[in-house]
């Protein structure tokens, strides 16, 4: 669904997308907010979408283009 570059942010940094803080969603609004934030930073469009209730997995690995950089993949279970 989404592939993007991210990083681990310092506590004092504000207004940043901490994708790693989303591990559960309490409601449809939180779920959709997460997907919108992923879409806003995606590297390219995969033409795959999710809807509330779909199970998601987030994979993250080190990426050296920036300090504490990460390459992130968010996918849904079929």
Backbone as JSON, one array per atom type, in Angstrom:
{
  "sequence": "XXXXXXXXXXXXXXXXXXXXXXXXXXXXXXXXXXXXXXXXXXXXXXXXXXXXXXXXXXXXXXXXXXXXXXXXXXXXXX",
  "N": [[0.81, -1.18, 0.0], [1.72, 1.4, 1.04], [4.83, 3.0, 0.71], [7.44, 4.6, 2.19], [9.87, 7.1, 3.25], [11.05, 7.62, 6.47], [11.76, 8.68, 9.82], [13.16, 8.29, 13.11], [12.02, 10.39, 15.49], [13.13, 13.07, 17.63], [12.1, 13.8, 21.02], [11.5, 16.52, 21.38], [10.78, 17.43, 18.89], [8.11, 18.6, 16.99], [4.89, 18.36, 15.33], [5.29, 16.25, 13.47], [5.26, 13.12, 11.69], [4.95, 10.38, 13.43], [5.08, 7.47, 12.67], [5.57, 5.06, 13.94], [4.28, 5.11, 16.34], [1.73, 4.3, 16.04], [0.04, 1.64, 16.79], [-2.27, 0.43, 17.46], [-5.71, 1.0, 16.7], [-8.31, 2.93, 17.81], [-10.67, 3.65, 16.69], [-12.55, 4.33, 13.66], [-11.82, 6.86, 12.71], [-9.19, 7.31, 13.7], [-7.86, 5.25, 12.37], [-8.22, 5.97, 9.66], [-6.93, 8.45, 9.71], [-4.27, 7.69, 10.12], [-3.81, 6.28, 7.69], [-4.11, 8.4, 5.86], [-1.96, 10.03, 6.57], [0.16, 8.34, 5.92], [-0.24, 8.16, 3.17], [0.29, 10.79, 2.43], [3.05, 10.97, 2.57], [4.05, 9.03, 0.93], [6.25, 7.37, -1.38], [5.61, 6.54, -3.94], [2.65, 5.77, -5.81], [0.86, 2.91, -5.16], [-1.57, 2.04, -5.96], [-3.12, 0.52, -4.29], [-5.44, 0.25, -1.73], [-6.75, 0.61, 1.62], [-9.38, -0.19, 3.9], [-11.32, 0.68, 6.75], [-11.06, -1.77, 9.2], [-9.56, -3.55, 7.75], [-6.64, -5.52, 8.22], [-3.47, -4.31, 9.07], [0.07, -4.25, 8.43], [3.16, -3.01, 9.46], [6.31, -2.53, 8.28], [9.63, -1.76, 9.06], [12.86, -0.55, 8.45], [16.36, 0.22, 8.84], [17.67, 3.15, 7.24], [19.88, 5.09, 5.44], [19.84, 7.78, 4.46], [19.29, 9.93, 6.02], [19.61, 11.19, 9.4], [18.9, 8.76, 11.81], [17.23, 7.5, 10.0], [14.56, 5.73, 8.3], [13.22, 3.17, 6.23], [10.0, 2.55, 5.3], [7.35, 0.27, 5.06], [3.97, -0.14, 4.59], [1.46, -2.42, 4.67], [-1.49, -4.28, 3.74], [-3.4, -7.05, 4.93], [-4.51, -9.65, 2.87]],
  "CA": [[0.0, 0.0, 0.0], [2.51, 2.62, 1.15], [6.27, 2.92, 0.91], [7.92, 5.96, 2.43], [11.02, 7.3, 4.11], [10.72, 8.28, 7.73], [12.86, 8.65, 10.77], [12.78, 8.33, 14.52], [12.12, 11.8, 15.86], [13.43, 13.42, 19.02], [10.9, 14.19, 21.77], [11.21, 17.95, 21.24], [10.28, 17.73, 17.55], [6.65, 18.59, 16.95], [4.25, 18.37, 14.01], [5.94, 15.24, 12.64], [4.51, 11.86, 11.6], [5.6, 9.29, 14.15], [4.36, 6.27, 12.21], [5.85, 3.97, 14.88], [3.42, 5.24, 17.51], [0.41, 3.76, 15.69], [0.05, 0.18, 16.84], [-3.68, 0.04, 17.52], [-6.63, 2.06, 16.32], [-9.5, 2.86, 18.66], [-11.89, 3.92, 15.92], [-12.38, 4.53, 12.22], [-11.15, 8.14, 12.48], [-7.76, 7.1, 13.93], [-7.39, 4.39, 11.29], [-8.17, 6.78, 8.44], [-5.9, 9.47, 9.9], [-3.0, 7.01, 9.87], [-3.69, 6.03, 6.25], [-3.92, 9.69, 5.18], [-0.58, 10.47, 6.82], [1.02, 7.47, 5.1], [-0.42, 8.57, 1.77], [0.91, 12.1, 2.22], [4.52, 10.86, 2.49], [4.42, 7.88, 0.1], [7.2, 7.61, -2.46], [4.89, 6.31, -5.19], [1.29, 5.25, -5.64], [0.76, 1.48, -5.48], [-2.95, 1.78, -6.35], [-3.74, -0.38, -3.33], [-5.97, 1.02, -0.6], [-7.31, -0.16, 2.73], [-10.55, 0.4, 4.51], [-11.43, 0.38, 8.18], [-11.28, -3.19, 9.44], [-8.44, -4.31, 7.16], [-5.48, -5.67, 9.08], [-2.28, -3.69, 8.51], [1.38, -4.56, 8.98], [4.15, -1.98, 9.16], [7.69, -3.0, 8.31], [10.52, -0.62, 9.11], [14.26, -0.92, 8.53], [17.27, 1.37, 8.81], [17.88, 3.78, 5.95], [20.95, 6.02, 5.78], [19.84, 9.08, 3.79], [19.11, 10.95, 7.04], [19.86, 10.72, 10.75], [17.83, 7.89, 12.32], [16.31, 7.25, 8.89], [13.89, 4.45, 8.16], [12.39, 2.85, 5.06], [8.79, 1.99, 5.89], [6.34, -0.33, 4.18], [2.7, -0.42, 5.25], [0.7, -3.31, 3.79], [-2.7, -4.86, 4.35], [-3.57, -8.48, 4.75], [-5.57, -9.98, 1.89]],
  "C": [[0.87, 1.26, 0.0], [3.98, 2.28, 1.39], [6.74, 4.35, 1.09], [9.18, 5.96, 3.28], [10.55, 8.05, 5.35], [11.96, 8.33, 8.59], [12.3, 8.59, 12.17], [13.05, 9.75, 14.99], [12.47, 11.96, 17.33], [12.15, 13.92, 19.69], [10.52, 15.66, 21.54], [10.69, 18.33, 19.86], [8.76, 17.58, 17.52], [6.17, 18.61, 15.5], [4.96, 17.45, 13.02], [5.11, 13.96, 12.68], [5.33, 10.74, 12.24], [4.83, 8.0, 13.84], [4.48, 5.12, 13.21], [5.02, 4.06, 16.16], [2.01, 4.69, 17.27], [0.5, 2.24, 15.72], [-1.36, -0.39, 16.99], [-4.53, 1.27, 17.15], [-7.91, 1.89, 17.14], [-10.8, 3.07, 17.9], [-11.52, 4.17, 14.46], [-11.61, 5.81, 11.93], [-9.64, 8.0, 12.65], [-7.15, 6.27, 12.79], [-7.21, 5.19, 10.0], [-7.12, 7.88, 8.53], [-4.52, 8.88, 9.62], [-2.78, 6.79, 8.37], [-3.45, 7.32, 5.48], [-2.49, 10.2, 5.37], [0.41, 9.63, 6.03], [0.96, 7.9, 3.64], [0.29, 9.88, 1.47], [2.43, 12.01, 2.04], [4.98, 9.71, 1.59], [5.36, 8.28, -1.04], [6.57, 7.43, -3.83], [3.55, 5.68, -4.87], [1.23, 3.79, -6.07], [-0.63, 1.11, -6.01], [-3.64, 0.73, -5.49], [-4.2, 0.46, -2.15], [-6.48, 0.06, 0.47], [-8.57, 0.55, 3.2], [-10.63, -0.07, 5.95], [-11.81, -1.09, 8.38], [-10.21, -4.05, 8.81], [-7.29, -4.37, 8.15], [-4.26, -5.12, 8.36], [-1.02, -4.25, 9.18], [2.33, -3.46, 8.54], [5.53, -2.58, 9.34], [8.6, -1.79, 8.24], [11.96, -1.11, 9.25], [15.12, 0.33, 8.43], [17.48, 1.85, 7.37], [18.78, 4.97, 6.2], [20.92, 7.37, 5.08], [19.66, 10.24, 4.77], [19.39, 10.35, 8.41], [18.65, 9.94, 11.26], [16.8, 7.55, 11.25], [15.75, 5.84, 8.87], [13.22, 4.36, 6.79], [11.21, 2.08, 5.62], [7.88, 1.45, 4.8], [5.12, -0.63, 5.02], [1.87, -1.23, 4.26], [-0.55, -3.79, 4.52], [-2.75, -6.34, 4.05], [-4.72, -8.73, 3.8], [-6.6, -10.85, 2.51]]
}
